[in-house]
Amino acid sequence: MRDCPKYDFHIHTRYLGCGNSSMEVQAIVDECRRLGVRALGITDHLTGLEHLPKHRPILEDIRRLENPGVEVYFGVEVHFTGYCKGFPFSEEIKKDYGFQFAIGGIHNIYANEYDVEKIIEIQHKHHILTCEDPLVDVLVHPYWFMKSEFDNNNWKFIDTMKVVPERYIRELGQTARETGTAIEINADMVRTGSYSGEYVKDYVEYLSILAEEGVTFSLGSDAHDIRALARVRSAWEVAEELGISAERIWLPACAPMKS
């Protein structure tokens, strides 16, 4: 593939307290347009139903956009409510709040002891559960870990992909293909900075195995700061490096909310 579609479908705002004050919808759209993004999705966190009302101002800001110069979609990033407990999301919530799509995945380790094999098994189990949820369109950042969870337990951080069995990767790829779930190429995970160079190399190899299984990929910066939007270019570069065709780069099936 000579030119990767310039999409970013993993962006946070200031409304949920995850993105900082720079992450205003208008500012996000302006910066994405400057970076050459053609389609973007606002996807703030939904960790519990009590946080749903905070998403309404995001929708209002999107609707107020005039001639954004980029296709804008309204999505949400859903979290598991506990070990194998599913997501706080439903068809009714999607319709009532106007969400056009959902991305989601596991954000915790759900482990009481430092057993790397068990931690990876738990991650894999939740990756499969995510793909099997018909309301989730994209599995986000597989094998991303919150470093503070390890630090709080005085555990060594898992900064390697060599601990992930290939059979897990193949099973995930097959499940994602069968369910039509895209798997995210997360820009923060495929650039040296947050992770070691060896980790990034192994992660790209991990993505290449998923590509062999016929997976569709989503591209996302996972930006929480306006300056971090630029790192989506790393996801574009990896997609091009892997030779993923444009037809296998995910785009919501619906029309954009603004274009």
N, C-alpha and C positions, 0 to 999 in steps of 0.2 A: 504494500500500500504506500503510495507516494505521499499522500497528504491526509492525515488523520482528521476526522470531523472535529471541529473546535467546540466541544461541549464541556460544561461543568455542572454536574448534577449532585453536588454535595457542598452546600454553602450555608453557613449559620448567620444569624442576625443578633442584634443586641437584646431583643425582646425576651429571650429565655435566659439571659444572663450567662450564656455560653460564649457567643461572640462579644467582642468589646464594643465600646461606644462608636468606633469607626464603621461598624457594620450596619449602616442604614440601607434600606432597600435601594433608594435612589443612588447612593454612593456605590453600592455593589454593582448595579447595572452600568453606571458610568465607567467604572474600572474594568469590568468585563468587556465592554465595548472597546475600550482602549487596548485591551490585550488581544483583541481579535476573536473573542468568544462569540459564537453564532447562536447558541442556545444554552440557557442556564436554568437551574432549578433551585429555589430557596427551600431548604430542608432543615428546619430547626428541630431540636430534640423533643420527643414526647416520651418521657419516662413514666408518666402516670396521668390518669384522667384529670387530676386537679390542675394540671398545667395546660389543658386544652384552651381555656379562654385567652391565654397569652399569644396564641397563634392568630387570633382575629385581626389584630393591628397589622400583622404582616400581609394578610390578604388585602386589607384596605389600602396599604401602601402600594401594593402591586397594581391594584385597580386604578390608582391615581396616576400611574405612570403615563406619560404622553410621549409618543414617538420614541420608544426606548432604543431603537436601532439594534435590538437583539431579541430573540424569542425568549420570553420569560414564563416559566411554569411554577406552580405552587405545590410543593411537596412537603413531606414530613419524614423525619428519621425516628423510627420506633425502636424502643429498647425492650428486652425481655423484662417482665416484672419479677422474675425470680428464676430459680433453676427449673428449666423446662416448663415454665408457666405461661408462655405465650406473650403476645403483645397487647398493649392497651389500645386496640384499634378494631374497628368494625366498619361494615358497609354504611351503617347509620352515621357514624362519626365522619367518615370520608365525605359523605353527601352533605351533612349538616355544616361542616367547616370548610367545604369547598376544596379539599385536597385533591389534586389531580393524580398523584402517585405517592407511593411510600417506598423508602429505602429502610433497611433495618439489619440488625445483627446483634451479636453478643458483645457486651461492653464490660463484663466482669469475669473473674476467673472461677467463681463458685467452688473454691477448694479450701479445705481446712488444714491441709498439710502440703509441704513442698514435694510433690511427686510430679515431675515434668511429664511423664507419660500419661498420667491421669489428667493433668491440666489440658494437654493437647487433645485427649479423647473427649473431654467436656466441650472444648471449643468446636471440635468436629461435629459432635452431636447437635449443637445449637446451629451450626452452619446448615446442616441438613434440615432441621426444623424450620429455619428461615425460608429455605427454598420451597418447602412443602406448604407454606402459608400462602393461600391464593391472593391475599391482599398486599403482599410484599413483592415489589417489582425488582428490587436490587438488593443483593447481599453486600453489605458494606465491610470494608477493611478486614477480611478474614486474617486471623492471627495478629491482630493489633491488641496490645495489652496496655492497660493503665499502669504506668510505672509506680505510681504511689501505692497501689495494692501490694506490690512486692516490697517496696521500701517499708511500709507499715508493719510487715511481718518479718523484716530483716531477711528476705529471701533474695537470691540472685535473680536478676532480671533475665528473662528469656530473650536474648538478642541474636537468635539464630533460627533459620528455617530447617536446619538439618534434623531437627527433632520431629518433624512432621512426616509420617510414613507416606510413601507414594500411593499406597492403596487408599488413604484418606483423600488425597488430591484427586485421584481417578474417580472415586465414588462421588465426591462433591461435583466434579465436572459432569458426570453422567446425570446426576440428579438435577443439576441446574439446567442442563439441556432439555431434559424430559419435562420439567415444570415451567420452562420458559423464563426462568429467573436469571437476570444478568448478574455478573460478579464484578465488583468495583475494582478498577485500577486506581488505588488511592495515592494521590500525588505525594502525600507526606511519607508514604512507606516506600516509595521507589526513588528517593533522592537521598544522597548522603547529607546528613545534618541531624535529623532526629534519630537515625539508625546508622550502624556501622556500614562501611563500604562492602564488607563481606556479606552482611545481612541483605543489603539491597541486591547484590548479585544473585544470592540464593532466592530472593523473592521474585525476581524477574524469571528465574528458572521455574519456580512454582507456577507463575502465571503462564509460562510457555506450555506446561503440562496440561493446564486447564484449557488452553487454546487447542491443544491436540484433541481434546474431548469434544470440541465443537461449541464451546461456551460463547455466549454473547457477553460483551464487557460494557460496563458503564465507566465514565470518566469523571473524577471528582477531585477538587482541590482540598476538600474538608477544611476550608478556611474559616478561622475565627477572628481574623484581623484583616483589614483591607489589603495590607501588603502581602498577605499569604495567598491571595487569589492568583498571583503570578506563578505559583508553583504548579498550577494545573498543567503548565507546559511539560512538566516531567511526565505526567500521565500520557499526554499526547505522544511524547517521544518514545515511551515504552511501547505503546500501541503500534507505532510505526516500526520500531525495532523488531517486534514479534510478527510483523506482516499481517496484522489483523485487518481484514477487509472492512470497508465502510459499512457494509450490510450487517456486520457483527458488532457494531458500536451502537449501544442502546439509546433510544430516543422514546419518550412517552408516546403512546398510541394516540392520544388526544391532541387537539389543537392547542397551541400556547395560549395562556391567559392574556398575554400582551405580546405584540410583535411590532 
